[in-house]
């Protein structure tokens, strides 16, 4: 029986009225420190209630029956203070910020690199292939990093993986900034990309496994906001250094001190308690030893005294859940188990979301926003650059909406509403290129609609679902495959855009993206569950089995 979550799926919420004692269908309230009884609404047969008031938080332990023999338990509502969850979120989220920063800074650095006056070097005359390697080198590194995470992530653990990512960020940024010749520059870019691949794998894992379940959606969505803020930071640093001789070195090098802060911060944080328990269940060490480490880690993460009873009880409950889940199975999945059973269902949901995130045209619409804006009348490069910054700010604001609503409205409503808007915006772009060319505001409006809807749906919610949907024992491998799917499909869509645009024309290409968006809407409606308010263990036991 779990703690009652006010957002649980009852047709109407229970009513609270003052009272000193109360009996429900012959079952007495076990404990009511604040004397709040629960009045049963029609159609819900509440079969057990438990009230605990503590630190200004009312928590109810309820099990509800739909009347059809199915009993659904709510999520566990954990007490926490925001001050205790800030650092375990910020340091992993810096990995996302550094990913976004690379996107923003590279756009300015490539301009300076090719300028005879501003490059500050003799090898500025880069060929198209060389320039392409500079721009996409980090993407290739990210692909390799996500592949390396598949076999090694569970061995390393989330914390050590993020420390290694920070080291790679530092090494890649420093090598790129100080590159004496083109070879060093081309080496530094994929090294930085390796950090992206590991960080985009480890950050959502660490945040999801260490934060309270009732704010998991908020924090994972904030990690997406960190990526957007990183893009904006890259734009601003690029704009500030664009007129400086050798300014591209400062653009790439600015990431190094942030990476240093990320590495130091992760060094001070404890390992994920769930990862420690997974290693114990897998037989990688004595259960009691790992249990004590997990209790200590959770106590530190919540700002509680070492070995406190609340943390001990939470760890005990998690151990029971893990033992129950893996009674008849090996706790350590085989190499391909992520493509079998419950893990395959999880990968279908998470992998499907990050795939549709890309093949609905996200890389193309955003990477080619400049040409869309120029065709709409912003002919000067400076005008297009300014509008790109405005779009970046708009992305941040819309991501903030997802941050505020992910744990309130839930994942499915944001996905469904956002994908509907994405499809509409793509059809509008197609119509603009086909027969509305004399109305440039249509292109700008469609672009803003696309960006806004993407940032409240596929942008943050896909990564949120990926971080929480996989079973614990295959979570590392599953997220690795999802990250690989994301970067791989990103690369394919980006590289295929120009040839497809030539073959089909812009109007038919955006029409194709719109049709794919409708297919993704069908996928979300039919296949993506609601995970709001559930603990990771409840997601595994209720949704995947």
Number of C-alpha atoms within 10 A of each C-alpha: 16 18 20 23 21 16 16 17 14 15 11 14 16 16 11 12 10 10 12 10 12 16 12 16 9 8 12 13 17 12 14 18 11 14 18 21 22 23 14 15 14 9 12 16 16 21 14 17 23 20 22 17 15 11 7 7 11 15 19 23 19 21 19 21 16 15 11 6 7 9 14 17 21 23 27 21 23 16 15 15 10 8 10 15 19 13 16 22 21 21 27 29 28 25 34 26 28 30 27 23 27 28 23 25 27 23 17 24 28 18 14 26 25 18 15 14 14 19 24 18 16 8 13 17 14 14 10 9 9 14 16 12 18 24 18 19 22 28 24 20 23 28 24 21 27 31 19 17 26 22 14 14 21 19 14 14 19 27 23 18 24 29 26 18 31 33 21 25 32 26 21 27 29 22 23 29 23 15 16 12 13 15 10 15 21 21 19 27 27 26 27 33 29 28 33 32 29 32 32 25 33 29 27 29 25 25 25 23 22 22 24 20 23 20 21 26 31 21 28 29 29 23 28 28 27 24 24 28 22 26 28 26 23 28 26 18 22 25 18 14 19 20 14 16 17 20 24 28 23 22 30 27 21 22 25 22 14 19 26 16 15 25 26 15 18 23 15 12 15 20 23 25 25 23 26 23 27 22 21 19 21 16 13 14 13 11 18 11 12 20 20 17 19 25 25 21 23 27 21 17 23 20 14 16 11 14 17 13 13 15 22 19 12 14 20 14 13 18 19 10 16 20 14 12 17 14 10 8 10 12 20 18 15 11 11 12 16 24 16 12 11 20 26 18 19 28 22 15 22 27 25 21 26 25 22 23 24 23 21 27 25 22 20 20 21 15 14 14 19 19 15 20 23 15 14 18 15 18 13 10 13 10 14 19 18 14 17 18 17 13 19 20 16 17 23 21 17 18 28 20 15 29 25 16 18 28 21 16 13 18 25 19 16 23 29 20 15 24 29 20 21 30 25 19 24 29 21 24 28 24 19 21 20 13 10 15 15 10 12 18 15 19 24 18 14 21 22 16 20 26 25 23 27 27 29 27 27 25 27 29 28 25 26 27 24 27 28 29 26 28 20 24 25 24 24 26 28 30 31 28 21 26 29 26 21 22 21 18 19 22 17 13 19 19 13 12 18 15 10 14 14 10 11 14 16 20 19 19 20 26 20 18 22 25 16 18 25 17 15 24 21 14 16 20 13 9 12 19 16 14 23 23 26 23 22 22 20 18 21 21 16 12 15 17 11
